[in-house]
Amino acid sequence: MKLTSSMKCLQLHQITINGFNRMKKEVNEYISNISKEEIIQNKKEIEGIARAKEVKETKPVVSKKRQQKEVSIEEKSTKILTQMQDK
């Protein structure tokens, strides 16, 4: 009885390892397909978003026009981040 449960446990362990290895292979393929240009572009976009948020937090809002512009920038940055996360 004990041997059977141990064998089942080993089978489940092997299935888990196989699944992990399959996921690892898929992730590595995905990473290898990303070009350096995409990485650089994404980094620049993220840095721009960070700068825009930093400026927004440190400087008071001057006018409604500026406030609308900042909201527009934030919406664009949020959209870019969600697109990156979807990839």
MARLOTI-826763 format. One record per residue: residue number from 1; x, y, z of N, C-alpha, C, O, CB in turn; residue in one letter. Coordinates in pm, 1 decimal. Glycine has a CB too. Example, Ala and Ser with C-alpha at 12.3 -4.5 7.8 and 13.67 -1.06 7.14 Angstrom:
BEGIN
<1,<1319.0,-569.0,780.0>,<1230.0,-450.0,780.0>,<1320.0,-330.0,780.0>,<1423.6,-331.9,846.5>,<1130.8,-447.3,904.6>,'A'>,
<2,<1285.0,-225.0,708.0>,<1367.0,-106.0,714.0>,<1290.0,3.0,787.0>,<1340.9,113.8,803.9>,<1408.4,-59.8,572.5>,'S'>,
END
This chain:
BEGIN
<1,<83.4,-119.5,0.0>,<0.0,0.0,0.0>,<87.6,125.5,0.0>,<63.4,220.2,-74.9>,<-94.8,0.1,122.0>,'M'>,
<2,<189.2,123.7,85.3>,<276.9,239.3,95.6>,<356.6,258.4,-33.4>,<381.2,371.4,-75.6>,<371.7,224.0,215.2>,'K'>,
<3,<396.2,149.0,-94.8>,<471.4,155.3,-219.7>,<388.3,218.8,-330.5>,<440.9,295.5,-411.2>,<516.8,15.5,-261.6>,'L'>,
<4,<261.1,188.2,-335.1>,<173.5,243.8,-437.9>,<161.4,395.0,-422.7>,<169.5,467.6,-521.7>,<34.8,178.6,-431.2>,'T'>,
<5,<142.0,443.3,-300.3>,<129.6,588.1,-279.6>,<261.7,658.5,-310.3>,<262.1,771.2,-359.9>,<85.7,618.5,-134.5>,'S'>,
<6,<372.9,592.6,-281.1>,<503.2,650.9,-314.4>,<521.3,659.7,-464.9>,<575.6,757.6,-516.2>,<616.9,568.5,-252.4>,'S'>,
<7,<475.6,557.0,-535.5>,<486.6,557.4,-681.3>,<400.2,668.0,-741.6>,<441.6,735.2,-836.1>,<445.6,420.6,-738.9>,'M'>,
<8,<280.0,686.8,-686.7>,<193.0,793.5,-735.0>,<258.1,929.3,-711.3>,<252.5,1018.3,-796.2>,<55.4,787.0,-665.8>,'K'>,
<9,<319.0,943.3,-596.1>,<387.5,1068.7,-562.8>,<501.4,1094.9,-661.1>,<519.5,1207.9,-706.4>,<441.8,1064.3,-418.0>,'C'>,
<10,<577.5,991.7,-693.9>,<686.8,1005.8,-790.0>,<634.4,1042.1,-928.7>,<694.8,1123.0,-999.1>,<768.3,876.4,-797.2>,'L'>,
<11,<522.1,982.3,-967.6>,<462.9,1014.8,-1097.3>,<420.7,1161.4,-1101.7>,<447.7,1231.0,-1199.6>,<342.0,923.6,-1126.0>,'Q'>,
<12,<355.0,1208.2,-996.3>,<313.1,1348.6,-990.0>,<434.0,1441.5,-993.9>,<432.0,1546.1,-1058.7>,<230.5,1374.7,-862.7>,'L'>,
<13,<538.3,1401.4,-923.7>,<661.0,1481.3,-922.0>,<720.0,1490.4,-1063.0>,<763.1,1597.5,-1105.7>,<764.6,1420.4,-823.9>,'H'>,
<14,<721.7,1379.1,-1134.4>,<775.5,1377.4,-1270.6>,<690.5,1462.9,-1363.6>,<744.3,1533.7,-1448.8>,<783.2,1233.5,-1323.7>,'Q'>,
<15,<557.7,1457.3,-1348.3>,<468.1,1539.9,-1429.5>,<496.2,1687.5,-1403.5>,<500.0,1768.0,-1496.6>,<319.7,1506.8,-1399.1>,'I'>,
<16,<515.7,1722.5,-1276.5>,<545.3,1861.6,-1240.1>,<676.1,1907.0,-1302.6>,<684.4,2017.0,-1357.3>,<551.6,1877.5,-1087.3>,'T'>,
<17,<777.5,1823.3,-1294.7>,<908.0,1857.1,-1352.7>,<896.4,1874.0,-1503.8>,<952.4,1968.0,-1560.1>,<1012.5,1748.4,-1319.2>,'I'>,
<18,<824.0,1783.7,-1569.9>,<806.3,1794.1,-1715.1>,<734.7,1923.6,-1752.2>,<773.1,1990.9,-1847.9>,<727.5,1673.2,-1768.6>,'N'>,
<19,<631.2,1958.3,-1676.7>,<558.6,2083.2,-1702.6>,<647.4,2204.1,-1683.1>,<644.0,2298.0,-1762.5>,<436.9,2093.9,-1612.1>,'G'>,
<20,<727.2,2201.9,-1577.1>,<818.6,2312.6,-1551.2>,<920.5,2326.1,-1664.0>,<947.7,2436.7,-1710.7>,<890.2,2292.8,-1417.0>,'F'>,
<21,<976.0,2214.7,-1707.0>,<1075.1,2219.1,-1815.3>,<1014.0,2270.6,-1945.0>,<1079.3,2343.4,-2019.6>,<1135.2,2080.3,-1837.9>,'N'>,
<22,<888.6,2233.2,-1972.4>,<819.8,2281.2,-2091.7>,<800.4,2433.2,-2083.5>,<824.9,2505.1,-2180.4>,<683.2,2209.6,-2108.5>,'R'>,
<23,<756.2,2480.7,-1967.0>,<737.6,2625.7,-1949.5>,<870.5,2699.3,-1962.9>,<877.4,2805.2,-2025.4>,<674.1,2656.3,-1811.9>,'M'>,
<24,<974.9,2643.6,-1904.8>,<1107.3,2704.8,-1911.3>,<1153.4,2717.0,-2056.4>,<1209.2,2819.3,-2095.9>,<1208.9,2622.8,-1829.4>,'K'>,
<25,<1129.8,2612.7,-2135.1>,<1167.3,2613.5,-2276.6>,<1090.3,2722.1,-2351.8>,<1148.4,2794.4,-2432.7>,<1141.0,2475.5,-2340.4>,'K'>,
<26,<959.2,2733.9,-2325.3>,<877.1,2835.0,-2391.9>,<922.5,2976.0,-2355.6>,<928.4,3063.5,-2441.9>,<729.8,2816.4,-2355.1>,'E'>,
<27,<954.4,2998.1,-2229.5>,<1000.9,3130.2,-2185.7>,<1133.3,3164.0,-2252.0>,<1152.4,3276.5,-2298.2>,<1015.4,3135.3,-2032.3>,'V'>,
<28,<1223.6,3069.5,-2257.3>,<1353.1,3093.8,-2321.0>,<1337.6,3124.7,-2469.7>,<1408.3,3210.2,-2522.9>,<1444.7,2973.1,-2302.2>,'N'>,
<29,<1245.4,3055.5,-2537.1>,<1219.6,3084.3,-2678.6>,<1163.4,3224.9,-2694.9>,<1203.0,3298.0,-2785.6>,<1122.2,2980.8,-2738.6>,'E'>,
<30,<1071.5,3262.2,-2607.4>,<1011.5,3396.0,-2613.2>,<1118.0,3503.0,-2592.8>,<1121.9,3602.3,-2665.4>,<900.2,3410.5,-2507.1>,'Y'>,
<31,<1204.0,3482.3,-2493.8>,<1309.9,3579.3,-2464.2>,<1406.6,3590.0,-2581.2>,<1449.6,3700.0,-2616.0>,<1385.8,3539.7,-2336.0>,'I'>,
<32,<1440.8,3478.0,-2641.7>,<1536.3,3481.8,-2752.6>,<1477.1,3550.0,-2875.5>,<1551.4,3599.6,-2960.2>,<1581.1,3340.4,-2788.5>,'S'>,
<33,<1344.3,3553.1,-2886.4>,<1279.9,3617.4,-3000.8>,<1266.3,3768.7,-2984.9>,<1238.5,3838.7,-3082.2>,<1143.8,3557.1,-3022.7>,'N'>,
<34,<1285.5,3819.5,-2864.1>,<1276.0,3963.9,-2843.2>,<1405.4,4027.4,-2893.3>,<1515.1,3986.7,-2855.1>,<1250.6,3998.7,-2691.9>,'I'>,
<35,<1390.7,4126.6,-2978.4>,<1509.3,4190.5,-3034.7>,<1563.6,4296.6,-2939.0>,<1491.9,4346.8,-2852.5>,<1476.9,4253.5,-3171.5>,'S'>,
<36,<1691.6,4329.5,-2956.2>,<1753.9,4432.1,-2872.6>,<1686.3,4567.0,-2892.9>,<1673.5,4645.4,-2798.9>,<1903.8,4443.1,-2903.5>,'K'>,
<37,<1643.3,4593.6,-3015.6>,<1577.8,4721.3,-3043.6>,<1449.8,4735.1,-2962.3>,<1420.2,4842.1,-2909.2>,<1547.0,4734.5,-3193.5>,'E'>,
<38,<1374.0,4625.9,-2952.9>,<1250.7,4628.7,-2873.8>,<1281.7,4654.9,-2727.0>,<1212.1,4731.7,-2660.6>,<1173.6,4496.6,-2888.9>,'E'>,
<39,<1385.3,4591.0,-2677.5>,<1423.0,4608.0,-2537.6>,<1462.6,4752.8,-2511.4>,<1419.4,4812.1,-2412.6>,<1538.4,4512.9,-2500.1>,'I'>,
<40,<1544.9,4810.1,-2599.7>,<1588.5,4949.0,-2583.6>,<1468.9,5042.9,-2590.7>,<1457.3,5134.8,-2509.7>,<1692.5,4986.6,-2691.3>,'I'>,
<41,<1380.1,5020.7,-2686.7>,<1261.0,5105.4,-2701.7>,<1172.8,5097.2,-2576.7>,<1126.2,5199.6,-2526.9>,<1180.2,5063.5,-2826.9>,'Q'>,
<42,<1150.2,4976.9,-2526.6>,<1068.0,4960.1,-2406.8>,<1132.0,5028.0,-2286.7>,<1062.7,5088.2,-2204.8>,<1045.9,4811.7,-2377.5>,'N'>,
<43,<1263.8,5018.3,-2276.2>,<1334.7,5081.8,-2165.3>,<1318.0,5233.2,-2171.9>,<1293.4,5297.5,-2069.8>,<1484.3,5044.1,-2167.5>,'K'>,
<44,<1331.2,5290.7,-2292.0>,<1314.6,5435.3,-2308.1>,<1172.8,5477.9,-2271.6>,<1153.2,5580.1,-2205.8>,<1347.1,5477.6,-2452.3>,'K'>,
<45,<1073.9,5399.2,-2314.4>,<934.8,5431.6,-2283.0>,<910.7,5426.9,-2132.9>,<843.2,5514.0,-2078.1>,<839.7,5335.3,-2354.8>,'E'>,
<46,<964.7,5326.7,-2066.6>,<946.9,5313.7,-1922.1>,<1015.5,5428.6,-1849.5>,<959.7,5484.4,-1755.0>,<1002.0,5178.9,-1872.6>,'I'>,
<47,<1137.2,5464.7,-1893.3>,<1206.9,5577.4,-1831.2>,<1128.5,5706.7,-1851.2>,<1120.3,5789.2,-1760.2>,<1348.9,5591.7,-1889.0>,'E'>,
<48,<1071.0,5724.6,-1969.6>,<989.7,5842.9,-1996.6>,<867.7,5847.7,-1906.8>,<831.1,5954.0,-1856.6>,<946.8,5845.7,-2142.4>,'G'>,
<49,<805.4,5734.2,-1886.5>,<688.4,5726.6,-1798.7>,<728.7,5761.4,-1655.8>,<659.2,5836.3,-1587.2>,<624.2,5585.5,-1804.1>,'I'>,
<50,<841.2,5706.4,-1611.9>,<888.0,5734.2,-1476.3>,<916.9,5882.9,-1459.3>,<880.7,5942.3,-1357.7>,<1013.9,5651.4,-1444.3>,'A'>,
<51,<982.3,5943.6,-1559.3>,<1010.6,6087.2,-1553.0>,<881.9,6169.0,-1549.0>,<870.6,6264.7,-1472.5>,<1096.1,6130.0,-1672.7>,'R'>,
<52,<785.4,6130.8,-1631.6>,<658.1,6203.3,-1635.5>,<587.0,6195.6,-1500.3>,<531.5,6295.1,-1453.7>,<567.2,6146.7,-1746.5>,'A'>,
<53,<588.7,6079.9,-1438.4>,<524.6,6065.5,-1307.6>,<601.2,6142.9,-1201.2>,<541.2,6203.5,-1112.4>,<514.8,5917.4,-1268.2>,'K'>,
<54,<734.5,6140.7,-1210.5>,<816.9,6213.7,-1114.5>,<789.7,6363.3,-1124.0>,<774.5,6430.8,-1022.2>,<966.3,6184.9,-1138.2>,'E'>,
<55,<783.6,6414.4,-1245.5>,<755.5,6556.7,-1266.6>,<617.6,6590.1,-1212.4>,<598.3,6694.0,-1149.3>,<764.9,6593.6,-1416.9>,'V'>,
<56,<523.4,6503.1,-1236.7>,<386.5,6527.2,-1191.5>,<381.1,6534.2,-1039.3>,<307.9,6616.2,-983.8>,<292.2,6417.2,-1243.3>,'K'>,
<57,<457.2,6449.7,-971.8>,<455.4,6446.6,-826.1>,<529.8,6564.7,-765.0>,<492.6,6611.2,-657.2>,<515.5,6317.2,-776.4>,'E'>,
<58,<633.6,6613.8,-831.0>,<714.8,6719.9,-771.3>,<665.1,6860.0,-803.7>,<686.0,6952.0,-724.6>,<856.5,6706.4,-817.0>,'T'>,
<59,<600.3,6878.1,-917.2>,<555.3,7011.4,-957.2>,<404.1,7024.4,-940.2>,<329.5,6932.3,-973.5>,<595.1,7040.5,-1103.1>,'K'>,
<60,<359.0,7138.8,-888.2>,<214.7,7159.5,-877.1>,<153.4,7182.1,-1015.7>,<221.4,7228.6,-1107.2>,<184.1,7279.4,-784.2>,'P'>,
<61,<27.3,7149.6,-1030.3>,<-42.7,7168.8,-1157.0>,<-64.5,7318.1,-1177.7>,<-117.6,7386.4,-1090.1>,<-178.6,7091.4,-1159.2>,'V'>,
<62,<-23.0,7369.0,-1294.5>,<-28.3,7512.1,-1322.1>,<-162.0,7552.6,-1382.8>,<-224.1,7648.6,-1337.4>,<85.1,7551.9,-1415.2>,'V'>,
<63,<-206.0,7481.2,-1483.6>,<-329.3,7518.9,-1550.9>,<-407.7,7394.8,-1590.0>,<-357.6,7282.6,-1583.0>,<-299.5,7604.8,-1674.5>,'S'>,
<64,<-533.1,7417.7,-1631.9>,<-615.6,7304.1,-1673.9>,<-558.7,7238.5,-1798.7>,<-563.8,7116.4,-1813.3>,<-759.7,7349.0,-1699.5>,'K'>,
<65,<-504.5,7320.1,-1888.7>,<-447.3,7266.3,-2012.2>,<-330.8,7172.6,-1979.6>,<-319.4,7063.5,-2035.4>,<-400.2,7381.1,-2105.3>,'K'>,
<66,<-245.8,7216.9,-1889.3>,<-131.6,7134.8,-1848.9>,<-180.4,7008.1,-1778.9>,<-126.1,6899.6,-1800.2>,<-36.8,7214.6,-1756.2>,'R'>,
<67,<-281.7,7022.5,-1696.5>,<-336.8,6907.7,-1625.5>,<-391.3,6804.7,-1725.0>,<-370.5,6684.6,-1707.5>,<-447.6,6952.7,-1528.0>,'Q'>,
<68,<-460.2,6850.8,-1827.8>,<-513.2,6760.2,-1929.6>,<-399.6,6689.8,-2003.4>,<-409.1,6571.5,-2036.1>,<-602.0,6837.1,-2029.2>,'Q'>,
<69,<-292.3,6764.0,-2029.2>,<-176.6,6706.9,-2098.3>,<-113.5,6596.6,-2013.2>,<-76.8,6490.9,-2064.5>,<-72.2,6817.0,-2130.2>,'K'>,
<70,<-101.2,6622.2,-1882.2>,<-42.4,6522.8,-1792.9>,<-129.8,6397.9,-1784.2>,<-78.7,6286.0,-1779.5>,<-21.7,6582.4,-1653.3>,'E'>,
<71,<-260.0,6417.1,-1782.2>,<-351.4,6303.0,-1779.9>,<-335.4,6222.5,-1908.2>,<-336.2,6099.5,-1905.3>,<-498.4,6349.8,-1762.8>,'V'>,
<72,<-320.9,6292.1,-2020.8>,<-301.6,6226.0,-2149.3>,<-173.0,6143.3,-2148.2>,<-171.6,6029.4,-2194.9>,<-297.8,6329.5,-2263.0>,'S'>,
<73,<-66.1,6200.4,-2095.5>,<62.0,6129.1,-2087.2>,<46.9,6005.8,-1999.3>,<96.0,5898.0,-2033.1>,<173.5,6221.7,-2031.7>,'I'>,
<74,<-21.0,6022.3,-1886.8>,<-38.5,5909.6,-1795.1>,<-121.7,5798.7,-1859.7>,<-92.2,5680.6,-1841.4>,<-105.2,5956.7,-1664.9>,'E'>,
<75,<-224.2,5835.5,-1934.1>,<-306.0,5735.6,-2003.0>,<-223.7,5660.6,-2107.0>,<-234.5,5538.7,-2120.0>,<-427.5,5802.0,-2069.5>,'E'>,
<76,<-141.7,5734.4,-2180.7>,<-56.4,5670.4,-2281.5>,<42.4,5575.6,-2215.0>,<64.3,5464.1,-2262.3>,<19.1,5776.5,-2364.2>,'K'>,
<77,<102.2,5621.2,-2104.2>,<201.1,5537.4,-2036.4>,<135.9,5412.2,-1979.4>,<194.5,5304.1,-1983.4>,<270.8,5616.0,-1924.8>,'S'>,
<78,<16.6,5426.5,-1927.2>,<-55.1,5309.9,-1876.1>,<-85.7,5212.8,-1989.1>,<-74.3,5091.4,-1972.0>,<-184.8,5352.6,-1805.8>,'T'>,
<79,<-124.5,5265.7,-2103.9>,<-154.3,5182.4,-2220.4>,<-28.9,5106.6,-2264.9>,<-35.7,4987.6,-2295.5>,<-209.2,5268.9,-2336.5>,'K'>,
<80,<84.9,5175.5,-2268.4>,<210.8,5112.2,-2309.1>,<247.3,5000.9,-2212.1>,<287.3,4892.1,-2253.5>,<324.8,5216.3,-2316.4>,'I'>,
<81,<233.2,5028.8,-2082.1>,<266.9,4927.0,-1982.7>,<177.7,4803.9,-1996.6>,<226.0,4691.1,-1987.0>,<254.5,4984.7,-1841.6>,'L'>,
<82,<48.8,4824.7,-2019.1>,<-40.0,4709.2,-2033.7>,<-7.1,4630.1,-2159.6>,<-17.1,4507.4,-2159.9>,<-186.3,4754.4,-2037.0>,'T'>,
<83,<32.2,4699.0,-2266.7>,<71.3,4629.1,-2389.2>,<195.9,4545.6,-2364.6>,<206.3,4432.7,-2412.7>,<95.8,4729.2,-2503.9>,'Q'>,
<84,<290.5,4600.9,-2289.5>,<414.1,4527.4,-2261.1>,<384.2,4404.9,-2175.1>,<442.0,4298.1,-2195.3>,<516.9,4618.8,-2190.4>,'M'>,
<85,<293.2,4421.6,-2078.8>,<259.8,4309.5,-1992.3>,<186.3,4201.3,-2069.2>,<201.7,4082.9,-2039.1>,<175.8,4356.4,-1874.7>,'Q'>,
<86,<106.5,4240.0,-2168.3>,<34.3,4141.9,-2248.3>,<128.7,4058.2,-2333.3>,<99.3,3942.2,-2361.9>,<-67.2,4211.1,-2336.9>,'D'>,
<87,<241.6,4115.4,-2374.1>,<339.8,4041.2,-2454.8>,<403.4,3939.7,-2366.9>,<489.9,3864.5,-2411.8>,<447.0,4134.3,-2517.6>,'K'>,
END
